[in-house]
Structures are given as structure tokens and as C-alpha cells.
Amino acid sequence: MEHLISLFNPSLEDLDEETVTGTEQKQQEYSDVSTQTHTGPAVCDNSLDSGQSCLPPEPQAGNIEYKLKIINPSRQRFEHLVTQMKWRLREGQGEAFYEIGVEDNGVLAGLDLYELELSIQTLRQMADRLGASTQILRERRLENGRFVTEVLIRKVPEHQDAIEICVAVLGNIDVGKSTLIAVLTHGIMDNGRGRARLHVFRHLHEILTGRTSSISHEILGYNNQGCPVLNDYNRLTAEEICELSTKLVCFLDLAGHRKYIHTTIKGLLGYSPHHVMLVISSTSGAVEMTLEHLTIAIALKVPFFIVITKIDILHPSQALTNLETILKQAGCRRIPIIVNDYDDVITAGTNQLKENTVPIFCVSTVTGQGLDLLVKFLYVLPPGINSKELERLQQKLPEFQIDEIFRAGDLDQVLCGLLSAGVLVEGSPVQIGPHADGSFTKAKVKSIHRNRVPCRMVRAGQSASICLDIPVDNLRAGMFLLSPVEKARGSLYFQAKVTVLFHATGISEGFQVTVHIGHIRQTAIITGIFASKCLHTDDIDSVMFKFQCHPEFVCKGQRILFRDGSSKGIGEITQVFPFNG
């Protein structure tokens, strides 16, 4: 048990020289591939890296701040620094990175140990003023004998119980997605035959077949010191994990079988995850389904990273070579970076929102090899939405899209989904629909649960389960809970500007496709193509769609993904025509 706990301890401050040396030796077998992978165009990042002599100039926006030194500031200067830190924390949704010993133009000047200690002491005083915590992520000694240090500042926003990020887990069947999630969240090793995944499966047929067919949610918490709060052998409830954590990583376990591709796409569009974790087996490599998942993630512009599993069975060198070729192809053009040590982890985490690099982790859920690096990476992984966009969404009227409807105990109907805009509180009046005639039914929010814990409020970007005060007939996935102030109607027709990602021949009027808009999934007919008579691969045009079965509530600006077999395309809704049936 002590070995297991130490495996999941990502604290850098507690590592001695022997531990670091052991970690480097453990990753040495991948060094040849890693060296080859790093070759290519230079990557511009604002994080401290052992191979850099300078950083790019300090960004005006964002959550990264350069400070040459902070020693004995005046009271006025101190208040200014605290205000600056507050702004950086707001930009990073509660997280900010301070590079100490770095000038504003990015030059690594460095500090001696005495100046560095005083600067970090002042930084901690600034954080204490705001009620934030500090943690030294890494320290580097320059050629001139001076030091530069990277410090993480974290403060949970006032309207949240913890900083939350959502990670969707994609990959082909039998690559170990559910097993990996179970090992990360429960802190137990797998026996090599999938025993760990029994902790995350929801249905009996999933247990019997070993294949995920639904969208399941699991949480991994971190405390102030960066140590994971594990649900070891189900000793902690979800409520206790949330109470002990200042950061929560919410995993969406999505199906890998082609039979359930619609469910997987619904999870990506409906829950708007901040990041995608693409899982690949070292025994099978990047197969056809993996490439399709990768294409969808790139098309939706979701930042992603890759985890190669089962390295205890087969060395991942062949899988890494294939991945490098795929990621550098046209349409992707990413630089793969194999994470070998903690320095790579911090660099990858702070630059994850940039679209030019892809971190790759090699792990084993049986031996535990590489899991400590992945756990540390998830700890420093930033939210994928900026503060201005989040504020804009929260100021809108509430829009809660239903993903799943179920019964729980004495509750008649429980609605599970994502609040895409606004704020919902207990007792809020809402309207739910659209029904077959395009109308909505009025009701009130009776209770709200988040992460299986009761709460009084849910904000934009958060998923929740909601119970209404009255039962509503003919509920289905894809319906919306809206403010009664809004005069809402369903729509059969809508127009969208689309890009065809792939089609073997051509798409013309009358072509039927399956349309995904958030949690909406319905067959639609293309009734008009405005600029041309036929669409081919990579063509862009404005297209008119008609839902085949019943009206849906769609809005201008929503993202759309349509597919039929191997054909697929993406777009954005530009016009909506209300249904007056």
C-alpha cells in the first residue's frame, strides 16, 4: 500500500535526488524515440524549460507572469503586485504561473539563492493576502550559477468549491480507457484482465462484454499540496472527495466501439470537454477508429494529449513511430513530445492550450509505470475556457441541455446534462421542450446535484442532475430547460455554414445525414445548397437542413457535426426558422 500511495504522489518538493534519478532511469528506454521526436521546428512556449536560454516576451493576457525579483516592496508596490496576481488568477480560472528570475522580455537573468528565497517569501505573502496557495513546480540553475524558479499560484474562485476541468477519454475498444480511469481515480492497480474497470462500468452488459456503451463520469481530486484524493477501495464518497479537493478532474468515459460512435460524438459536443485524452494500446497502435476520434477532436478544436497503455506487454517504440508520422501529416501538423520526466510534465501542462504540440505518455495500469507523470500532468492541466468567455456565458439566460433521463429512489424524473449558458438555482422557474408541436412546458427546479453531491446552484459550463417539481410527459434527450422569460420555439429548418471533412463522392440536395448539435442527435435532410449543386471533400458552403422526426431547439452560433457512414462534416448554425405547427 505504501508503494501504491507513493506512486500517486506528484509533489516535487518531496523528491530527493535518488528518486529523481530512479525516474530518469525508468524512462531511459524511451530516450531514443524522444530525442527523435523533439527534432523539428522550434516550439514557442512561455514555460521554463531546461533546454531554453530565454523565453518569449511576457504575455499581456493569460495567467503567466514574469518577475525578475520581488524583494522588500513598498506598501504601494505590494498592493499593486497583489492586484496583478488577482488579475492573473482570474485569467487562469484560479491558477497562475510565476516565473521568478525572468525579465519582462523573456531573458533568464536568474537570482542568487538569497534573492530567490526573499522573492519567493514575498510571493507567498502576496498569495496569503488573496487566500491563495503556492507550490514550487521546478527550479533551474543557469550557466552563470544563478537560479530561476516556476511557482504555481492557486485560488479557488469564490463561486466555486473547486477548480474543475473536464477531460473526455477517447480511443478504440480494448485499449484500456475504462481501466486507466479506474486506476487514476481509485488508486488501485489492474490485474491485467480488466478487474479495475469494474469500478466505473454502469451497466450489466458492460461488465459482461468489457465494452463501454454509455457516457460515465468519474472524478479525480487534488488537495492544496497537489496530492491526489483517491477513492481507494470506495472508502470515500463523491461528496468527501469534493470537500477535500481544491481541483477536480472530471473524466468522461466514452465508448470506443464503432457501434456507439453516436454516443461518443454526443459526449464531445454535448459536454464541451476542455481536453481530450486519446488512449492508444502499444499492442495495436493507432487503428482506424483512433484516427476517426483524432479527426473529430481536431475538427472541434479541442486540445488533446495521448496516452499509450499496455507498455508492460509490448515496448511502445513502434506505436510512437506511427504516431509521429500521423501527427505530422497535413490536417494535423502537431509536434509530438514524449513526456519522460517531471520537467516535461510542467512544460506540457502549461502549453497544453497551444495547438502546435501534443504530449505523449507511456503507462502501464498493471505495473504503474508512467502513471506518476500522468497524474502530475493532470494536476497542472489548465481549464480550456478563458475568464471573459465564461463571464459572457454566465450573464446570458440559462440554457440547460438534457443528455439523460432516469429515475432515482422516490424521485420521478432526474434530468442529467450540461448548463451551456446562464445560472440555475433551486426554485428557478423554467420551461422545458420543445415537444412535437414545438411548444414548451413550464416547471420549477426542485433540486440540483453536481458530482453526486447536492448543491444550490449550477453555473455555465458545469454538468449537473436536476429534478423538477412536476413530471413532464414525453421527455427525451436533446430537450432544453430555458428561462420562462425567453419566447422559445422548436425548429424544423435551420441553415449552417459547413465544411465537408470527407465524402467519397458528392453531397447533393436530398442527402440524409445524422446531425449532432450538443446533445441533439437526429436524422436531417439537406434541402438546399446555396453556392453549388454538389459538395465534395474540403468544400465549404451554406446548407439548409430539415429535421426528419420532430422540432429541436437550436440557436445561431451553435456548432454542428453531421455524418453518414464514413462521410462527415462540421459547421456552425447561421440562421434558425421557428416551427409554427
Sequence and secondary structure as in RCSB ss.txt:
>XXXX:A:sequence
MEHLISLFNPSLEDLDEETVTGTEQKQQEYSDVSTQTHTGPAVCDNSLDSGQSCLPPEPQAGNIEYKLKIINPSR
QRFEHLVTQMKWRLREGQGEAFYEIGVEDNGVLAGLDLYELELSIQTLRQMADRLGASTQILRERRLENGRFVTE
VLIRKVPEHQDAIEICVAVLGNIDVGKSTLIAVLTHGIMDNGRGRARLHVFRHLHEILTGRTSSISHEILGYNNQ
GCPVLNDYNRLTAEEICELSTKLVCFLDLAGHRKYIHTTIKGLLGYSPHHVMLVISSTSGAVEMTLEHLTIAIAL
KVPFFIVITKIDILHPSQALTNLETILKQAGCRRIPIIVNDYDDVITAGTNQLKENTVPIFCVSTVTGQGLDLLV
KFLYVLPPGINSKELERLQQKLPEFQIDEIFRAGDLDQVLCGLLSAGVLVEGSPVQIGPHADGSFTKAKVKSIHR
NRVPCRMVRAGQSASICLDIPVDNLRAGMFLLSPVEKARGSLYFQAKVTVLFHATGISEGFQVTVHIGHIRQTAI
ITGIFASKCLHTDDIDSVMFKFQCHPEFVCKGQRILFRDGSSKGIGEITQVFPFNG
>XXXX:A:secstr
 HHHHHHT   STT  HHHHHHHHHHTGGGHHHHHHHH SS    SS  TT SB     SSSSEEEES   S  H
HHHHHHHHHHHHHHHHTTTEEEEEETB TTSBB  B HHHHHHHHHHHHHHHHHHT EEEEEEEEE TTS EEEE
EEEE   TT SSEEEEEEEE  TTS HHHHHHHHHH     SSS GGGGT  SHHHHHH    S EEEEEEE TT
S EE  GGG S HHHHHHH SEEEEEEE   SGGGHHHHHHHHHHS  SEEEEEEETTT S HHHHHHHHHHHHT
T  EEEEEE TTTS THHHHHHHHHHHTSTTT  EEEE  SHHHHHHHHHTTTSSSEEEEEE  TTT TTHHHHH
HHHHH   SS HHHHHHHHTS  EEEEEEEEEETTEEEEEEEEEEESEEETT EEEEE  TTS  EEEEEEEEEE
TTEEESEEETTEEEEEEESS  TT  TT EEE TTS    EEEEEEEEEEEE SS B TT EEEEEETTEEEEEE
EEEESS S B TT EEEEEEEESSS B   TT EEEEEETTEEEEEEEEEEEE   
